[in-house]
Amino acid sequence: MISIRLQGKPTNLTIIQIYAPTTEAEESTIDDFYMDLQQILDDVPKKDAILIIGDWNAKVGETAVPGIVGKFGLGKRNEADDGKAQ
């Protein structure tokens, strides 16, 4: 996980690059990942725009979620996607 803060006008931008553990990872590893991400988010100034990019190791599947996921996904949604498509 890495982050960069870019100063700009009218707002600054914080970009966070992540690589999430897979669903096969130990629960403690997954918990540590989300705690680390939360720590980075807590340190971002409140007025910054935030962009989180990377590999969430989640499958959104082919079920459409209006306004979020279209109907052209592949496969089935996995448990790593729980909450990501919201």
Buried (B, 14 or more C-beta within 10 A) or exposed (E): BEBEBEEEEEEBEBBBEBEBBEEEBEEEEBEEBEEEBEEBEEEBEEEBEBEBEEEBBBBBBBEBBEEEBEEEBEEEBBEBBEEBBE
